[in-house]
Amino acid sequence: MAGIKPAEVSAILKQQLQGIKTEAELEEVGTVLQVGDGIARIYGLSNVQANEMIEFDNGVKGITLNLEEDNVGAVLLGSSDKIKEGDTVKRTGTIASIMVGEGLLGRVINTIGEPIDGKGPIAGQLYEMPLERKAPGVIYRQPVNEPLQTGIKAIDAMIIPL
């Protein structure tokens, strides 16, 4: 039998222990009570936040909107045909947002921000923006410096340029 070298054994153990997580992970899971018209009623997600992304067993995502004492109402971002009563749902811990940037101009995306136009992934620098956010104040907006012209004489005559 060949001699076992302690240095080799400790190197192998260090390599295997490098990827170990010492913190416990807690997932909050709920159960679908009812599904219909793109809305799901879910029981068990007591700590979910408003506008938080949730994920169903089959990969369909949703956004929690209606937070009640005993259940949560969520809008589905996919087909409701794949979801049935009793399916499990888990929190993602992220508020509903999409990635935006210059590369998004001229592209067609779905609700989650994934490209659906067949032109490949979105290129360039992207920034995460929440779907629901406060609009910038009037002070920070750029002033209007072009008159509004609709092409309909009756409407254009009512709008007086300053």
C-alpha positions, -999 to +999 in steps of 0.1 A: +000+000+000+014+034-010+021+059+018-006+085+024+008+120+025-010+143+050-004+173+028-023+158+000-052+148+022-054+183+037-053+199+002-082+177-009-102+185+022-096+222+018-107+221-018-139+203-009-147+226+019-142+258-001-178+258-015-195+250+017-221+274+032-221+278+069-253+298+071-287+282+071-311+292+042-347+297+050-373+296+022-408+307+027-432+285+008-469+289+002-497+270-014-521+280-042-557+283-030-573+295-062-563+304-097-583+323-123-581+352-148-543+356-144-546+360-106-536+334-079-546+334-043-518+320-021-518+308+015-486+307+036-466+336+024-470+357+056-438+377+053-440+385+016-437+421+005-459+441-018-446+439-054-423+410-046-415+385-072-427+349-065-420+317-084-443+287-088-432+251-091-433+250-129-412+282-133-440+307-139-434+339-120-458+363-104-459+396-085-477+399-052-502+428-051-530+421-026-517+414+009-544+402+032-543+386+067-548+350+056-538+350+019-519+369-008-532+378-042-506+377-070-508+385-107-493+358-129-466+367-155-473+336-175-500+311-184-524+302-156-531+269-174-500+254-158-509+264-123-535+245-102-548+244-067-523+229-042-492+239-061-464+254-041-450+289-044-418+303-031-406+338-024-377+352-044-369+380-020-367+406-047-390+434-056-403+433-092-379+451-114-364+449-149-330+457-163-330+488-185-304+506-206-295+519-240-294+483-254-332+481-247-341+507-274-359+491-303-362+457-286-394+438-277-394+424-241-419+405-219-430+416-185-399+403-167-376+421-192-365+390-212-362+397-250-388+380-271-380+395-305-354+367-315-325+391-317-305+375-289-296+389-255-297+426-247-263+442-251-246+470-232-247+484-197-280+476-179-293+490-147-320+475-124-351+496-121-382+486-100-415+483-120-434+505-095-415+536-085-421+572-076-422+595-106-396+623-107-408+656-093-418+685-116-387+704-107-364+677-120-382+672-153-370+689-185-392+718-195-414+715-226-400+737-254-420+724-284-456+733-290-481+704-291-496+699-325-519+670-331-528+678-367-565+682-358-573+720-363-601+721-336-577+707-310-547+727-321-567+759-320-577+753-284-540+749-273-524+783-271-486+782-272-468+804-246 
